[in-house]
Protein backbone atom coordinates (compact mmCIF):
# COMPACT_ATOMS: atom_id res chain seq x y z
CA UNK A 1 0.00 0.00 0.00
CA UNK A 2 1.32 3.47 -0.90
CA UNK A 3 2.28 5.77 1.92
CA UNK A 4 -0.27 8.54 2.60
CA UNK A 5 0.63 11.83 0.97
CA UNK A 6 -0.62 15.07 -0.63
CA UNK A 7 -2.74 13.21 -3.17
CA UNK A 8 -4.92 11.97 -0.29
CA UNK A 9 -5.81 15.57 0.57
CA UNK A 10 -6.09 16.81 -3.00
CA UNK A 11 -9.21 14.66 -3.43
CA UNK A 12 -10.89 16.86 -0.79
CA UNK A 13 -10.35 20.00 -2.87
CA UNK A 14 -13.38 21.33 -4.70
CA UNK A 15 -11.67 22.46 -7.90
CA UNK A 16 -8.70 21.39 -10.03
CA UNK A 17 -6.89 24.62 -9.11
CA UNK A 18 -7.07 23.94 -5.38
CA UNK A 19 -6.27 20.26 -5.89
CA UNK A 20 -3.03 21.35 -7.58
CA UNK A 21 -2.21 23.61 -4.62
CA UNK A 22 -2.86 20.79 -2.15
CA UNK A 23 -0.42 18.60 -4.08
CA UNK A 24 2.19 21.37 -4.33
CA UNK A 25 2.20 22.14 -0.60
CA UNK A 26 2.73 18.95 1.46
CA UNK A 27 0.95 19.30 4.79
CA UNK A 28 3.68 17.40 6.62
CA UNK A 29 5.96 20.46 6.54
CA UNK A 30 3.48 22.37 8.70
CA UNK A 31 2.87 19.80 11.46
CA UNK A 32 5.03 19.47 14.59
CA UNK A 33 6.58 16.15 15.58
CA UNK A 34 4.24 15.75 18.57
CA UNK A 35 0.62 16.91 18.52
CA UNK A 36 -2.97 15.84 19.07
CA UNK A 37 -5.01 14.80 16.03
CA UNK A 38 -8.83 14.93 15.91
CA UNK A 39 -10.55 13.30 12.95
CA UNK A 40 -13.54 14.43 10.90
CA UNK A 41 -14.39 10.78 10.33
CA UNK A 42 -15.37 10.40 13.98
CA UNK A 43 -12.56 8.08 15.00
CA UNK A 44 -11.14 8.84 18.46
CA UNK A 45 -8.61 11.64 18.84
CA UNK A 46 -5.06 10.52 19.48
CA UNK A 47 -1.59 11.83 20.13
CA UNK A 48 0.89 11.48 17.30
CA UNK A 49 4.66 11.34 17.66
CA UNK A 50 6.82 11.36 14.57
CA UNK A 51 9.87 9.95 16.31
CA UNK A 52 8.04 7.16 18.14
CA UNK A 53 5.77 6.09 15.26
CA UNK A 54 6.47 7.88 11.97
CA UNK A 55 3.92 5.83 10.01
CA UNK A 56 1.09 6.70 12.40
CA UNK A 57 2.18 10.36 12.41
CA UNK A 58 2.10 10.51 8.62
CA UNK A 59 -1.24 8.70 8.43
CA UNK A 60 -2.78 11.32 10.76
CA UNK A 61 -1.22 14.23 8.86
CA UNK A 62 -2.68 13.05 5.55
CA UNK A 63 -6.07 12.21 7.03
CA UNK A 64 -8.97 14.66 7.32
CA UNK A 65 -7.80 15.73 10.76
CA UNK A 66 -7.51 18.90 12.80
CA UNK A 67 -4.12 18.91 14.50
CA UNK A 68 -3.76 20.88 17.72
CA UNK A 69 -0.44 22.72 17.86
CA UNK A 70 -0.71 25.13 20.81
CA UNK A 71 -2.60 25.55 24.10
CA UNK A 72 -3.02 28.47 26.50
CA UNK A 73 -1.47 30.92 23.99
CA UNK A 74 1.82 29.08 24.35
CA UNK A 75 2.00 29.59 28.10
CA UNK A 76 1.61 25.84 28.69
CA UNK A 77 3.68 23.30 26.75
CA UNK A 78 1.51 21.04 24.60
CA UNK A 79 1.93 17.51 25.89
CA UNK A 80 -0.35 14.58 26.53
CA UNK A 81 0.03 15.27 30.25
CA UNK A 82 -0.73 19.01 30.14
CA UNK A 83 -3.64 19.05 27.66
CA UNK A 84 -7.04 18.50 29.28
CA UNK A 85 -9.99 18.92 26.88
CA UNK A 86 -12.58 21.27 28.35
CA UNK A 87 -10.13 22.63 30.92
CA UNK A 88 -7.19 23.67 28.74
CA UNK A 89 -7.64 26.40 26.12
CA UNK A 90 -6.71 25.34 22.56
CA UNK A 91 -5.11 28.39 20.95
CA UNK A 92 -3.64 27.32 17.59
CA UNK A 93 -4.07 24.39 15.21
CA UNK A 94 -3.83 23.16 11.64
CA UNK A 95 -7.46 22.85 10.52
CA UNK A 96 -8.93 19.76 8.93
CA UNK A 97 -8.29 19.76 5.17
CA UNK A 98 -11.99 19.40 4.34
CA UNK A 99 -12.74 22.58 6.30
CA UNK A 100 -9.83 24.37 4.66
CA UNK A 101 -11.04 23.26 1.23
CA UNK A 102 -14.57 24.54 1.93
CA UNK A 103 -13.40 28.03 2.89
CA UNK A 104 -10.95 28.27 -0.01
CA UNK A 105 -13.65 27.14 -2.46
CA UNK A 106 -15.96 29.88 -1.22
CA UNK A 107 -13.11 32.40 -1.41
CA UNK A 108 -12.82 31.66 -5.15
CA UNK A 109 -9.90 33.98 -5.95
CA UNK A 110 -9.08 34.98 -9.51
CA UNK A 111 -5.50 34.92 -10.84
CA UNK A 112 -3.70 38.00 -9.55
CA UNK A 113 -6.10 38.60 -6.66
CA UNK A 114 -4.62 40.11 -3.52
CA UNK A 115 -5.61 38.18 -0.38
CA UNK A 116 -5.54 39.16 3.28
CA UNK A 117 -5.53 36.20 5.65
CA UNK A 118 -6.42 36.66 9.32
CA UNK A 119 -4.74 33.99 11.46
CA UNK A 120 -1.56 32.45 10.03
CA UNK A 121 -1.41 29.48 12.41
CA UNK A 122 1.03 26.90 11.08
CA UNK A 123 1.18 28.69 7.71
CA UNK A 124 -0.38 25.91 5.64
CA UNK A 125 -3.36 27.86 4.29
CA UNK A 126 -1.12 30.86 3.56
CA UNK A 127 1.09 28.46 1.61
CA UNK A 128 -1.89 27.10 -0.34
CA UNK A 129 -2.91 30.66 -1.22
CA UNK A 130 0.64 31.62 -2.21
CA UNK A 131 1.03 28.48 -4.32
CA UNK A 132 -2.01 29.44 -6.34
CA UNK A 133 -1.74 33.25 -6.41
CA UNK A 134 1.97 34.01 -5.87
CA UNK A 135 3.85 35.13 -2.77
CA UNK A 136 3.40 38.84 -3.44
CA UNK A 137 -0.38 38.58 -3.52
CA UNK A 138 -0.81 37.04 -0.06
CA UNK A 139 -0.57 38.87 3.28
CA UNK A 140 -1.20 36.80 6.39
CA UNK A 141 -1.57 38.34 9.85
CA UNK A 142 -0.81 36.47 13.09
CA UNK A 143 -1.16 37.94 16.59
CA UNK A 144 1.21 35.49 18.29
CA UNK A 145 4.90 36.20 17.52
CA UNK A 146 6.01 32.63 18.31
CA UNK A 147 3.32 31.15 16.05
CA UNK A 148 4.21 33.60 13.28
CA UNK A 149 7.89 32.71 13.51
CA UNK A 150 7.15 29.00 13.35
CA UNK A 151 4.89 29.57 10.34
CA UNK A 152 7.61 31.56 8.57
CA UNK A 153 10.05 28.68 9.08
CA UNK A 154 7.48 26.20 7.78
CA UNK A 155 6.93 28.33 4.68
CA UNK A 156 10.65 28.39 3.95
CA UNK A 157 10.64 24.59 3.89
CA UNK A 158 8.32 24.66 0.86
CA UNK A 159 10.05 27.67 -0.80
CA UNK A 160 7.10 30.01 -0.37
CA UNK A 161 7.22 33.52 1.08
CA UNK A 162 3.89 35.26 1.51
CA UNK A 163 4.01 38.43 3.59
CA UNK A 164 3.78 37.30 7.25
CA UNK A 165 2.78 40.14 9.58
CA UNK A 166 2.81 40.01 13.39
CA UNK A 167 -0.18 42.11 14.47
CA UNK A 168 -3.71 41.94 15.85
CA UNK A 169 -5.75 40.85 12.86
CA UNK A 170 -8.82 42.64 14.22
CA UNK A 171 -7.54 45.76 12.44
CA UNK A 172 -6.71 43.92 9.22
CA UNK A 173 -3.56 45.22 7.55
CA UNK A 174 -4.23 48.60 5.88
CA UNK A 175 -0.74 48.86 4.36
CA UNK A 176 -1.65 46.19 1.81
CA UNK A 177 -5.19 47.34 1.06
CA UNK A 178 -7.32 47.17 -0.96
CA UNK A 179 -7.70 43.40 -1.05
CA UNK A 180 -9.76 41.28 -3.42
CA UNK A 181 -10.32 38.51 -0.88
CA UNK A 182 -10.19 38.17 2.92
CA UNK A 183 -9.65 34.67 4.32
CA UNK A 184 -10.31 34.30 8.06
CA UNK A 185 -9.09 31.18 9.83
CA UNK A 186 -10.47 31.87 13.32
CA UNK A 187 -13.95 32.18 14.75
CA UNK A 188 -15.52 35.65 14.83
CA UNK A 189 -18.64 36.72 16.71
CA UNK A 190 -18.53 40.39 15.70
CA UNK A 191 -17.00 40.99 12.27
CA UNK A 192 -14.53 43.91 12.39
CA UNK A 193 -15.57 46.57 9.89
CA UNK A 194 -11.90 47.16 9.09
CA UNK A 195 -11.98 43.94 7.04
CA UNK A 196 -14.82 45.29 4.92
CA UNK A 197 -13.23 48.72 4.57
CA UNK A 198 -9.98 47.16 3.33
CA UNK A 199 -11.73 45.07 0.65
CA UNK A 200 -12.47 46.52 -2.76
CA UNK A 201 -16.11 46.60 -3.99
CA UNK A 202 -17.03 43.19 -5.34
CA UNK A 203 -14.44 41.53 -3.12
CA UNK A 204 -15.26 38.55 -0.93
CA UNK A 205 -14.71 37.76 2.75
CA UNK A 206 -14.99 34.16 3.98
CA UNK A 207 -14.93 33.21 7.66
CA UNK A 208 -16.31 31.08 10.49
CA UNK A 209 -19.04 33.19 12.11
CA UNK A 210 -19.15 31.99 15.71
CA UNK A 211 -22.05 33.85 17.28
CA UNK A 212 -22.28 31.19 19.99
CA UNK A 213 -18.56 31.43 20.79
CA UNK A 214 -16.59 28.24 21.36
CA UNK A 215 -19.65 26.07 20.89
CA UNK A 216 -19.53 26.21 17.08
CA UNK A 217 -20.70 28.39 14.25
CA UNK A 218 -21.49 28.86 10.57
CA UNK A 219 -19.34 29.45 7.51
CA UNK A 220 -20.30 32.74 5.87
CA UNK A 221 -19.23 34.29 2.57
CA UNK A 222 -19.77 38.04 2.24
CA UNK A 223 -19.48 40.24 -0.84
CA UNK A 224 -18.58 43.92 -0.46
CA UNK A 225 -21.22 46.06 -2.18
CA UNK A 226 -19.91 49.48 -1.24
CA UNK A 227 -19.95 50.40 2.43
CA UNK A 228 -21.65 47.09 3.27
CA UNK A 229 -20.82 43.43 2.91
CA UNK A 230 -23.64 40.90 2.50
CA UNK A 231 -23.83 37.16 2.00
CA UNK A 232 -25.30 33.82 2.99
CA UNK A 233 -24.34 30.97 5.27
CA UNK A 234 -22.75 27.77 4.01
CA UNK A 235 -22.81 25.06 6.63
CA UNK A 236 -21.56 24.52 10.15
CA UNK A 237 -18.05 24.76 11.53
CA UNK A 238 -16.11 25.09 14.77
CA UNK A 239 -12.94 27.18 15.01
CA UNK A 240 -10.89 28.77 17.75
CA UNK A 241 -12.07 32.29 18.50
CA UNK A 242 -10.24 35.43 17.44
CA UNK A 243 -8.22 36.19 20.55
CA UNK A 244 -9.70 39.65 20.99
CA UNK A 245 -13.22 38.18 20.95
CA UNK A 246 -12.85 35.45 23.52
CA UNK A 247 -15.48 36.00 26.17
CA UNK A 248 -14.43 34.78 29.60
CA UNK A 249 -17.01 33.36 31.94
CA UNK A 250 -18.02 35.91 34.54
CA UNK A 251 -20.34 35.95 37.49
CA UNK A 252 -23.69 37.71 37.20
CA UNK A 253 -25.12 39.03 40.41
CA UNK A 254 -28.78 39.26 41.18
CA UNK A 255 -31.68 37.38 42.67
CA UNK A 256 -32.72 34.18 40.90
CA UNK A 257 -36.29 33.97 39.62
CA UNK A 258 -37.70 30.48 39.24
CA UNK A 259 -40.47 29.52 36.85
CA UNK A 260 -41.69 26.74 34.58
CA UNK A 261 -40.94 26.78 30.87
CA UNK A 262 -43.80 26.74 28.37
CA UNK A 263 -41.93 25.31 25.34
CA UNK A 264 -40.50 21.80 25.39
CA UNK A 265 -36.73 22.55 25.40
CA UNK A 266 -36.12 19.47 23.24
CA UNK A 267 -37.75 21.34 20.36
CA UNK A 268 -35.22 24.14 20.79
CA UNK A 269 -32.28 21.74 21.18
CA UNK A 270 -33.30 19.96 17.94
CA UNK A 271 -34.14 23.10 15.99
CA UNK A 272 -30.96 22.95 13.94
CA UNK A 273 -29.02 25.68 12.14
CA UNK A 274 -32.12 27.53 10.95
CA UNK A 275 -33.34 28.11 14.49
CA UNK A 276 -29.83 28.97 15.64
CA UNK A 277 -29.57 31.70 13.02
CA UNK A 278 -33.08 33.00 13.71
CA UNK A 279 -32.25 33.37 17.41
CA UNK A 280 -28.91 34.99 16.55
CA UNK A 281 -30.80 37.58 14.54
CA UNK A 282 -33.64 38.14 17.00
CA UNK A 283 -31.36 38.17 20.08
CA UNK A 284 -28.09 39.50 18.64
CA UNK A 285 -26.32 40.08 21.95
CA UNK A 286 -27.28 36.77 23.56
CA UNK A 287 -25.38 33.48 23.48
CA UNK A 288 -27.72 30.48 23.55
CA UNK A 289 -26.88 26.85 24.15
CA UNK A 290 -29.31 23.92 24.37
CA UNK A 291 -28.40 20.26 24.19
CA UNK A 292 -29.98 16.90 24.89
CA UNK A 293 -28.03 14.44 27.00
CA UNK A 294 -27.98 11.27 24.91
CA UNK A 295 -26.46 9.33 27.79
CA UNK A 296 -29.60 9.71 29.90
CA UNK A 297 -33.30 9.64 29.14
CA UNK A 298 -33.08 12.73 26.92
CA UNK A 299 -32.88 15.42 29.58
CA UNK A 300 -32.03 18.89 28.29
CA UNK A 301 -29.88 21.70 29.65
CA UNK A 302 -30.30 25.11 28.04
CA UNK A 303 -28.42 28.32 28.85
CA UNK A 304 -28.84 31.89 27.61
CA UNK A 305 -26.37 34.60 28.54
CA UNK A 306 -25.97 38.22 27.55
CA UNK A 307 -22.64 39.13 26.03
CA UNK A 308 -20.39 41.38 28.10
CA UNK A 309 -21.19 43.69 29.73
CA UNK A 310 -24.61 42.04 29.97
CA UNK A 311 -26.28 41.52 33.32
CA UNK A 312 -28.80 38.78 32.51
CA UNK A 313 -28.52 35.00 32.49
CA UNK A 314 -30.94 32.07 32.30
CA UNK A 315 -30.90 28.28 32.58
CA UNK A 316 -33.52 25.63 31.84
CA UNK A 317 -33.44 21.98 32.86
CA UNK A 318 -35.92 19.52 31.40
CA UNK A 319 -36.70 15.92 32.39
CA UNK A 320 -38.95 14.24 29.80
CA UNK A 321 -39.95 11.36 32.06
CA UNK A 322 -41.51 13.92 34.41
CA UNK A 323 -42.71 16.28 31.66
CA UNK A 324 -41.19 19.05 33.74
CA UNK A 325 -38.89 21.96 32.99
CA UNK A 326 -37.38 24.28 35.57
CA UNK A 327 -36.25 27.77 34.55
CA UNK A 328 -33.94 30.01 36.57
CA UNK A 329 -33.40 33.59 35.36
CA UNK A 330 -31.23 36.38 36.75
CA UNK A 331 -30.87 40.03 35.79
CA UNK A 332 -33.15 42.63 34.21
CA UNK A 333 -34.14 40.42 31.26
CA UNK A 334 -36.04 37.14 31.30
CA UNK A 335 -33.73 35.61 28.73
CA UNK A 336 -35.26 32.15 28.52
CA UNK A 337 -38.68 33.71 27.97
CA UNK A 338 -37.11 35.62 25.07
CA UNK A 339 -35.61 32.41 23.67
CA UNK A 340 -39.00 30.69 23.76
CA UNK A 341 -40.62 33.69 22.06
CA UNK A 342 -37.89 33.60 19.38
CA UNK A 343 -38.51 29.90 18.79
CA UNK A 344 -42.24 30.51 18.30
CA UNK A 345 -41.49 33.38 15.90
CA UNK A 346 -39.27 31.03 13.86
CA UNK A 347 -42.15 28.53 13.71
CA UNK A 348 -44.53 31.25 12.50
CA UNK A 349 -42.10 31.99 9.68
CA UNK A 350 -42.41 28.36 8.62
CA UNK A 351 -39.23 27.13 10.39
CA UNK A 352 -36.88 28.41 7.65
CA UNK A 353 -33.63 26.48 7.16
CA UNK A 354 -30.09 27.83 7.17
CA UNK A 355 -30.04 28.44 3.41
CA UNK A 356 -32.58 31.26 3.74
CA UNK A 357 -30.52 33.29 6.19
CA UNK A 358 -27.71 35.72 5.56
CA UNK A 359 -25.50 38.27 7.28
CA UNK A 360 -24.72 41.90 6.60
CA UNK A 361 -21.88 44.03 7.97
CA UNK A 362 -22.18 47.82 7.92
CA UNK A 363 -20.22 50.69 9.47
CA UNK A 364 -22.78 50.56 12.32
CA UNK A 365 -22.47 46.84 13.05
CA UNK A 366 -23.85 43.55 11.75
CA UNK A 367 -27.26 41.88 11.46
CA UNK A 368 -28.83 38.62 10.35
CA UNK A 369 -31.39 38.74 7.54
CA UNK A 370 -34.00 36.34 6.19
CA UNK A 371 -34.41 35.81 2.42
CA UNK A 372 -33.05 39.25 1.45
CA UNK A 373 -30.70 41.77 3.07
CA UNK A 374 -33.38 44.40 3.65
CA UNK A 375 -35.38 41.95 5.82
CA UNK A 376 -33.23 42.29 8.90
CA UNK A 377 -34.21 40.39 12.03
CA UNK A 378 -33.12 42.81 14.74
CA UNK A 379 -36.17 45.03 14.22
CA UNK A 380 -34.30 48.09 12.90
N, C-alpha and C positions, 0 to 999 in steps of 0.2 A: 504494500500500500504506500502511495506517495505521501511524503511528509506534508503536513498542512502548510499553507503559504498564502501569499496575496491573492491568488486566484480564488481561494475559498471565500474571501470577502468581496471580491469584485462581483460575484453573482448577486450580492445584496444591493448593488448599485442600481439606480433606476434609469440610467441612460448609458449609451456606449461611452460618452465623454467622461462620466464619473467612474465607470468601470476601468477605463484606462488609467485614471488618476489613482485608483485603489491599487492597481497593479504596480504603478510606478513608485509608490511610497509604501514600502513594507512597514506594517504596523509594529513589528518587533523592535524597530529602532527607537520606539517611543514608549516602551514599557520597561519598568525597572525589574531587576532580577528577582525581587521578592515583593509580592503584592497579593491583594485579595481579589478574586474573580467572581463576579455574579453573572449568571447566564440568563439570556432572554428565553431560552428553551424551557426554563423552569427547573432544571437540575440544580441540586444544592450548590450554594456558594462554597468555594474552597480557596485555600492559600496555595499559591504557586511559588516555586523556588527554582530558578534556572540552574543553579549549581547542583542542587540535590536531585532534581528530576527534570532535565532539559526537555525531554519529550512531552511531559505533562505541561510544562510551562508553554511550550510552543503550541500545543493543542488548544490551550486556553486563550492564547493571544490571537489565534486565527479562528476562534469561535465567535459567535455573536454574544460577546460578553462585555460588561462594563468592568473596568479594572480600577480599583481604588488605589490611589497613589499618594494621598496625604490625608492626615486627620488633624483636627484642632489647629488649623492654619500653620502647621509645621511645628507647633510647640510641643507636641508629643510624637515620639518616633512611631512610625507605623510598623507594628509587629503583631503577630498572632496573639501575644500576651497583652498588649496595650489596647487593641481595638475591641470595643464592646458595642455591638450594634444597639442603637437606641439610647446609649449613654455617652458614646464618643461621637464627636461631630465630624462627619466626612467633609473635607474641604477642597479636594481636587481629585480628578479621576480622568481616565480615558474612556469616553462614552462608547456604548455598544455600537458596532458598525451599522446595524440597521437603523438606529436612531440618527446617527450621523448622516447616513444616506438619505433619510427622509428630509432632514433640514436642508441639505445641499440641493436636493431635487427641487424643493420649493423655492430656494434662492434663485436658481435658474440664471446664472450669470451669462452674459454674452462675452465673446472674445474681446479683450481689452478693458472690460469693466474693472473699476476700482472698488475694492471690498474692504470694509472695516469689520474686523472681528473683535467681539467683546468676550474676553476669557480665553487666554492662550492655552492654559492647562499644559499638557505634555507636548503640545505643538503639532499633533498629528493632523488636526483639521486645517490648521494654517498651512501645513505642508501640502495637503490635498488641494487647497485653493491655489497655492503658488504653483503646483505642478500643472494645473489647468490654465491659469491666467498669467503666470509670470511673477517672479519675486517682487518687482517694482509696483505691482498692482494690488498687493495685499499688505494691509497694516493690521497687526493683531496687538491688542492691549491686555496686559495682565497686571493685576494689582499687587501680586506677591512677588517680590524680587527674586526669591530663591526658586520659585516655580518658573519665572521668566528665564532665569539663567539656565536652568535645566532644559527648558524647551529650546533655547538657542543652541545648546550643545547637541540636542537631538536632531535639530534641523541641519546642523553641519554634517551630521553622519549621512544624510541623504542628499548633500550638496544643494540644499535650498536655503534661501536667505530672504524671506519676507521681512518686513520692517517690524521688529518686536519692540514694543513700547512698555515701559514700566510706569503705570499710572492707574488711577481709579477710572474704570471704564464707564462709570455713571455719566461722566462728562464727555464721552466719546473721545475723539482726537481731532480737534478742529484744524490742526496744521495740515492734515491730509485731505480735508474736505474740498469740494463735495464728493460724496461716494455714490456709486451706482447701486451697491448692495451693502446691507449690514447683517452680519451673521453673529447671532448671540448664542453662546454655549453655556449659559447659566440661567437659572430660573429668575423671572422678574415678575413682581406683583404690580408695581407701578412703573410704566415704561417712561424712561427719561425723555423729555422732549428734545434734548440735545441730539439724540440719535436721529430724530425726524428732521431737525433743522440742518443737520450735516449731510442729508441725503438729497440728491437732486430730484426734481419733480419726475415722476414715473419710476423712481427707484423703489427697491423692495427691501423690507426688513423682515427677517425670519427669526423666531425666538420661542422658547418655552415660556408661556404665560402662566405663572404659578400664583393665581389669586389666593389659593388655599395655603400657600407657603410650602413647607417641606412635605406636605401630604401628597402632592402631585399636581399636575396641571394639564394645559392644552397647548399644542403647537399652533402658532398663529403666524400668518403671512400678511403683511401690511404693505400697501402701495401708497407712496407719497403723492398726493393730489394737489399740492400747493402748500398751505400751512398745516394741512391735516394729513394723517395717514390712516387708511381704512383697509380692512380685509376680514377674511373669514378664518374659522378654526379648522384644523386638520388633524384631529385625533389626539389621543392622550399621551402624556409623557411624565417623567419625573426627573428633575435635575437639581443640582445643588443651587441654593439661592445666591444671587448677587450679594456679595458680602455686606454692602451698604444697606441691603433690604432684609437682612435677617431680623426677625422680630423675637426678642427673648421673651420667655414666659415671665409674667409679672403678676404680683398679687393685686386683686381688685377688692377694695374695702366696701363694706356696705352690708345691710341686713338682708339675709336670704328671704325670698318669698317663695313659698311652696304652693304648687297647684297640680292639676291633672291635665295632661295633654288631650287635645281633641282629635288630632290626626294620628293614625297608626304610624309610629316612626319607621316601621319597616318600609312603608311606601316611600318615605323620603330617602332612606338608605339605599333603596333599589331604583331610585329615579334616574340614575345614569347621567351622562354628560349634559344632556339637554337641560335637566333640572339644575345641575350644578351651575351652568352658565346663566340660566334664568335668575337664580338666587344671587349670583355674582353681580348681575345687572341691577336687580331690584334692591339689593343690600350691599352697595359697593364697598363699604368700609367694614364689613363683617366677614370674619373667617368662620366657615361652617364645616363641621365634620360629623358624619353619621355612618355607623357601620354595624352590621350584624355580626354576632359572634358565632361562627360556624361550629365551634367546638362545644357549644352548649345547645340549648333548645331553641336558638334563634333570638336570644335577647339582644337588645339594641342599646348602644350608648351614643348619644348625640350631644355635640357641644357647639355653641355659638359664642363668638368672642369679638368684641370691637377691636379694631386695630388701634395701636398706640396713637394718641394718648387716651383711648376710649376708657369708659368707666363702667361698662355693662358686660355681663357674662351670663350664660345660661347653660344648663345641662338637663338632658332628659334620659331617663332609664326606663326601658320597656321590657316586660316579661310576658311573652305571648301566652304561656300556660295560665296566667292569672288575668289575662286581658287588662293589664294595668300599666299605666305609664305615670311616672313621677317626674315633675318638672321643678327645678330650682332655678330661680332667676335673681340676679343681683345688679344693682345700678339703676340709673334713671330709665332705661329702656327694658321692655319685656322682650328680649331678643328671640326666645323660642316661639312666642306668639307671632312675631314678625316672620320667622321662618315658616311656620304653618300657613300664614296668610300668603306668603310667596309661593308656596307649593300649590295652594288652591288657585292662585292666579295663573300659574303655569298650566294647570289642568284646564282652566277656562279657555286658554289659548289653544287648546287641543294637544297639550303635551309635546310641543315642538322638539325635534331632535337637534343634536349639535350642529348639523349642517346648515340650519337656518339662522344661526347666530353669528355675529361678527363683533369686531372691536374697532374703535376709533380713538386716535390720539390727537389732541389739539393743544394749542398753547395753554389752555386752561385746565388740561387734565385728560382723562380717558373715560370712555363709557362703552358698555355693551349695547349692541343693537340687535333687533329681530327683523329678519327679512331684508331690510334696507337701512343704510346708515342714518337716515333722518327719523327712524323709529327707535329712538333711544329709550332705554328701560329705566333710567334714573329719574324720570319725571320732568326733566328740564326741557 
